[in-house]
Every structure is written in structure tokens, then in C-alpha cells.
Amino acid sequence: MIKTYRKTKMIKAEQFDGSQKMIKKYGIEDSTESGYNDSDWEDEGLCIPTKEGYLRINNGDWVATGIDGEHWPIADDVFRKTYAKLPVISRVWADTIEEYKANHYRLSEIFTEWDLGYGGQEVIARAWLDGYQVEADK
């Protein structure tokens, strides 16, 4: 029987732009210069070292970083279908979420205390469930 699963861990990712800075940061090598030869490769290109070996990476792909610091490439179209940015919320909302969670309040109790429109409720609910980023101080 097929079951449905969801991803449970967050990742960090940045879009690969082909810059020397990113090539150096992730240890990316040109497949012809690195001595990495594989008959499955149809052409030369850039390769990123992963736990499974070298994988091809193209400009526009995303470099994901896992919980153990490992990296792997994800094609842009796959990345956009699979991942969403964490919501950015104010420090006040972040503190409120942490206070409510620490005191074992329910998410719905935030909405009875604060006057939010539907859009605001959705952002706060996603932040509660998935995590969030705090907006920079102005």
C-alpha cells in the first residue's frame, strides 16, 4: 500500500550562479580538469562533490546543504516544486510564537488575541508549523 510522506527537515540552499566564489565555496570542479571521467557523461561540465560522488551542476541549479553539512545540486524546476521559503515575520510575532509554544497554548489562541486578516493568519500558521525567519531590524 502506498503511503504519503512529507519532508521533515529544513535545508539551506542558494542558487548556483557559476561564479568563482561559489565554485570555491562548494569545491566544484570542471569534470575534464578534475580527473573525474565517467562514460555516462555526454559532455564536460561542472561537478559538485556529494556523499554519493560527483554530480553535475549547471548555472541556475540550487546547491542544497543538509543537516550534516553535505551538499547536493537540485535542478531549478524541481527545487521550486519541492521547497518554499520560510515566512519572514517581525520580532514581535516570533516572540509571541515562542511564548505561546513554551506555555503550551494552541495556535488558534493567537488568533483570538490578535486581530489578523486571513493572509496574516496564514503567514503566522506557516511560521508556527514550519519555522520562520525574523525580519532584519530597521
VENJOPE-V244444 format. One record per pair of residues at least 12 apart in sequence whose C-alpha atoms are under 7 Angstrom apart, sorted by the first residue. I is the first residue (numbers start at 1). J is the second residue. If there is no record, write none. Layout:
I_J ; I_J
//
This chain:
11_64 ; 11_65 ; 11_66 ; 12_64 ; 12_65 ; 13_62 ; 13_63 ; 13_64 ; 13_65 ; 14_62 ; 14_63 ; 14_64 ; 15_60 ; 15_61 ; 15_62 ; 15_63 ; 16_59 ; 16_60 ; 16_61 ; 16_62 ; 16_63 ; 17_59 ; 17_60 ; 18_59 ; 26_48 ; 27_48 ; 27_49 ; 28_46 ; 28_47 ; 28_48 ; 28_49 ; 29_46 ; 29_47 ; 29_48 ; 30_45 ; 30_46 ; 30_47 ; 31_44 ; 31_45 ; 31_46 ; 31_47 ; 32_44 ; 46_58 ; 50_70 ; 50_71 ; 50_72 ; 51_70 ; 57_73 ; 60_76 ; 61_73 ; 61_74 ; 61_75 ; 61_76 ; 62_74 ; 62_75 ; 62_76 ; 86_131 ; 86_132 ; 86_133 ; 87_123 ; 87_127 ; 87_132 ; 87_133 ; 88_132 ; 88_133 ; 88_134 ; 88_135 ; 89_132 ; 89_133 ; 89_134 ; 89_135 ; 90_134 ; 90_135 ; 91_134 ; 94_134 ; 97_128
//
